[in-house]
Amino acid sequence: MKKTIAMDDNDLGQIIDGLTCRAGQYELTAQYHETGFADGDILEARDAEEARNIANHYREIIWKVREQLQYV
């Protein structure tokens, strides 16, 4: 089900920024699972594949938000 949420540009920018940071943390978590080392905080994930899938999902959400902003 699609829903519409109204908010100002600053709030949308904060959401995109937060999602970008979270995706980056999961990418570091995937790196940690692959190499045993990561330069930063890691998040809970079963393995590198799960962490990468979560990061990709966050990137997809970011893309969807940015795509919709182009037509507003």
N, C-alpha and C positions, 0 to 999 in steps of 0.2 A: 504494500500500500504506500503510495507516495503522499508526502505531506509537504506543506509549504511553511517555512519559518522566516519571519521577518526580523532582520537586525541590521545595524549599521555596518559600514565598511570596516571600521576599526575592530568590531567584535568578530567579523568574519576573518579578518587578518589574524587575530589572536587564535582562532580555531585552527586555521591553516598552520600557523607557527607551532602550536601545540602538537598537532598531528605529525608535522615534519620532525619535530624533536623525538616523538615517540617512535616513529619509523626508524630513525637513526639509532635509537637505543636497541631496537630489535635487530638491526643489522650488525651492531657491535656484539650482540648476544650470539648471533649466528657465527660471527668470526671467532668468538670465544670457544664455541662448541667445536669448531673446525681446527683451531690452532692451539687452544689452551691459553691464549692470551688475548686481552682486549684492553685498549687504552680508554677506559671509562666504565661507567656503571653498566652492569648486565642485568637483564630481566629474567624472570622465570620462564623457561621453555624447555620442553622435553629434549630437543636436539636442534641442530642447525637448520634442518628443514622446516620444523615448526616455527622457529624464530623468523626465518626468511619468509614464510607464508604470511605470518602476521604483519611483518614489515611491508610486504607487497599489498596486503589488504589496506593498510593505512595509506599507502601511496595511491591506490585506486580511489579511496575516498577523497583525498586531496585533489586528484585530477577531476573528479565529478564536481566538487565544489567550484574549482576554478573554471571549469567548462561552463557551468551554469552562470557564473558571474559575468562571463563575456556577453551574455544575452540579456542582462538586466539593465 
